[in-house]
Amino acid sequence: MKFHVLTLFPEIPRAFFESSIMAKAVLRGIIDYNLVNIRDFAFDKHKTCDDKPYGGVLGTRVPGMLMLPEPLALALDSVGAVPGPGNGAGGGTRIPGKRVIYVTPSGRPLDQDLVTELAREDELVFVCGRYEGIDQRIIDLYVDDEISIGDYVMSSGELAATVIIDAVYRLIDGVISSDSLEDESFSGGLLEYPQYTRPEIFRDMNVPEVLLSGHHENIRRWRLRKRIEKTLRVRPDLIRRLRASASLEPETGKIIKELENGNGSDPQD
């Protein structure tokens, strides 16, 4: 997979691509990336990429600055993005080609289903906004998806884009072993179970006996129960979603009923 990141501050995502597991995936040729500095497409000697928004009333002006459409359009053209009215973000049919994502608090919330969908693409293009965002005409012409990483506002579209990229690239074949991706948070609609490593006793706190037993079935049941306990406590909305979708496994449904009825103890803790 290849990631294109269009940004005013390429040094921010560059650090991510050059570190840790991502750097190894790039070195092995599993991941490729292209950091595009939008300022390279500005027209004046000051590399201006923003201006005042329209809409001021009676001598006042809209606060903040908005990214100019011309440099951003040229940057998108440079990576092969295809302009055309009626792209996905505007409610029309998505034009085949590179999938263009604008990261914005007003976008579709990011979840694991969307991450899995994005991981099937060959190339993703991220538009990183700054200031008050970008001109709507860029969204209408180029953007396939407007995506939000949460109900809060950040000053950096680069950080939000990096969050999405991190969630996506780890699902690409060869980046992380498939075993490590099993039973993670949100797989099967539940949060992840607690995990332990050495030493067996830490500050008078013991590793649960079941994990030392070597009994695979007991361990599996314990982990499932712990996943359900945490999901009920921290994200009951996920349980409601599972019930609404009629996708609850019988064993999971039985444990949920037990816990909701007050039988929350586990003899193998």
N, C-alpha and C positions, 0 to 999 in steps of 0.2 A: 504494500500500500504506500501511496505517496501523499504527504500532507503539504499543502501550500498555505502559508500564513502571511496575509497581507497586513502590514502593521507600520506604525510610525516609530516603533521602538523594537527593532529586530533583536536587540541584545537580550530582551526578556525571554522570548521563547528559545533563543539559541542555547542558553544555559541548560534548558530542559533537554533539548535534543542531544547535547553533548555529555550527558550525565547518566550514570547507573544503567538500568536495564535497557532504556531507550538507546543509549550510545552503543551497546552491544548489538541490539537489533539492527541499527544502522550499519555497523561494521560488517555484519553478516549478510547485508543486502536484503533483509526482510522488510525494512522500513526505509523510505527515502523522504527527504523533506526539502522544501524550497522556501526560504524566507525572503519576502519581497518588501522592500522599503518603499512605502507609498510616496515619500518625499522625492524619490528619484523621478517621479512623473509630474512633479509640480512645474509650473511655467516660469515663475519669477526667480530672481537670484536669491531670495530669502527662503525658497522652498515652501511657500505658504500652502497649507493644506486645510485651512479652516476659515470661516467667515461668519458674520452675524446672521442668525435666522430671520426669515421674513415673518411678519405678523405683528409688529409693534403697533400700538394704538395711541393716537393723540400725543405724539412726540416721545413716547416711550419705546423701548425695544425689548424683545424677548431676551431674557438673561441667558448667558452662556454663548458658546460658539459651536458651529456645526461643521462637520468635515465636508469639504468641497466635492462635488460629484466628478469633475473632470479628471483630477489625478487618480481618484479611486477607480474610475471606469478604465483608464489606461492601464492601471496595475492589474485589474481583472482581465483585460484583453491579453496582457502579456503572459498569463498563465493558461490561456486557452478557454477561459470562461465564455459561455455563449449568451449574449444578450437577446432579449426578446420579451415582449409583453405577455403576461399570463404565466409567468414562472410559478413554481409551487407556492412560494410565500404569498403570492397575490391571489391565490385561490384557483389558479388555472392548472393546466397539465404541465408537468415538469419537462423541460427540454432535455433530451438526451445529452450526455456529456459529463463534465465534472460537476460534482454536487457542491453547490456554494452555500455556505452557512454563515449567517450573521449572528454573532453572539450578542444578546441584548436581554435586559431584565423583562422586557415585554414579550419575549418569545415563548415557545412551547417548552414546558418544563422537561429537563433532562431526566430520563429514568433508564433502567437497565434494558428495557425493551428497545428504546430508541438507540442506545449504545450498540446493541447487537445488530440492529438494522444498519447503522452507519458502518460497522465493521465489515459488512459485505461489499462495500464500495471499493473501487480500485483507486480513486483519488478523491480527496476532500479539500475544498478551498475554504479557508476561514478568513472572514473579514472582521478585523478587530477595530471596534469603534473607540473613540475618545471624545471628551468634552460632552456635548449634548447628543452625540450619536452621528448618524450619517444621513445624507439627503435621501428622502423617500424614493426618489426616482431610481437610485441605485438598487434599492430593495425591489422595486417593481420590475426592473429590467434584468437583474442578474441573480437575485437571491432565491434559492430553493427552500431553505429552512431558516426560520428565526428561532434560536434556541436559548433558553435561560437556564442557568445552573442553580437558581434559587430565587426566592422572593426577597431580594435585597439588591442594592445598587452598589456597583464598584466603579472606580475611576479607570480601571484597566480592562479593556477587552482582551488584552493579551493573556492575562491570568485566567480568564474564563475560557478562552480557546484552549489553553494548555490543559485545563481540567478535562475538557471533552476529549482532547487527543489522548490524554493518559488513560481515560476509561476505555477508549476505542482500541488503541494499539495493542493492549495486553490480550485482546481476544483474537488477534491475528495468529494464524497457525505458525508455530515455531518460536514465538516470543516467550511464552510461558508454558510449562508443561500442562497438559490437559488435566492431570490429577490435581494441580493447584487451583484450578478453576471450579472444581466440583464443590457443592455445598457452600459456596460463598453467599454473602448477604444478597438477598433478592432472587437467588436461584430457587425455583419452586415457590416464589412469593414469600419467603421467610428470611429473617435475618440469620447471620451466622452464629454457630455455637461457640462457647468459650474454648480457648486453647491454652495448653500448658507445656512448659519445657523444663529442663533441669535448672535447679536441683528439685528433688522430690518434695523437700520441705523448705519453705522460704518464710522466715519470720513467723514461725509457728503455724503457717498455713500449708496444708497438705494438698497435693494433687489428688483429685477424686479417685477413689479406689478402682472404679470401673475402668479407668483409662490404663491402669496397671495390670488389669486382669488378663489381657490377651484374648478375651472372648469377643469376637468380632460382632456378633449379633447384639450382645448387651451394649457394646459401645455405640453401635448404630442407633439403637433405641434411645440411649441416653442423649446422644447428640441431637436427635430429632426433637426430643422433649425439651432440651435446653433452647433449641432454635424457636420452638413455639412459645416457651415461657418468655423469652426476650422480646419476641415480636408482639405478644399480647401486652407486655409492659411498656414497650417503647413506641411501637408502631401498630396500634390496634387497627388503624385504617387499612393495613395490608391484609389483616385477617378478614375484614369486611369485604375487601376487594376479592379475595379468594372465594368467599361464600357467594358473592354476587355473580362470579363467573362460573360457578358450579364446577370448579376445578379442584376442590379439596379431595385429597386422597383419603380413603376410609380410615386409615390408621391416624393420620393427622387430625381429621375431624373428631375422632374418639378422644384423643389427648386434649384437644381444645375444650371439649365438653367437660372432661375431668377437671381441668384447671379452672374453668369458669365456675364449676360447682364447688370449688374450694379444696379439691383433692390435689394440691400442688406439690406435695412431698414426693421425693424420689429416693427410695431406699438405697440407691447405688451412688448417691452423692458422696 
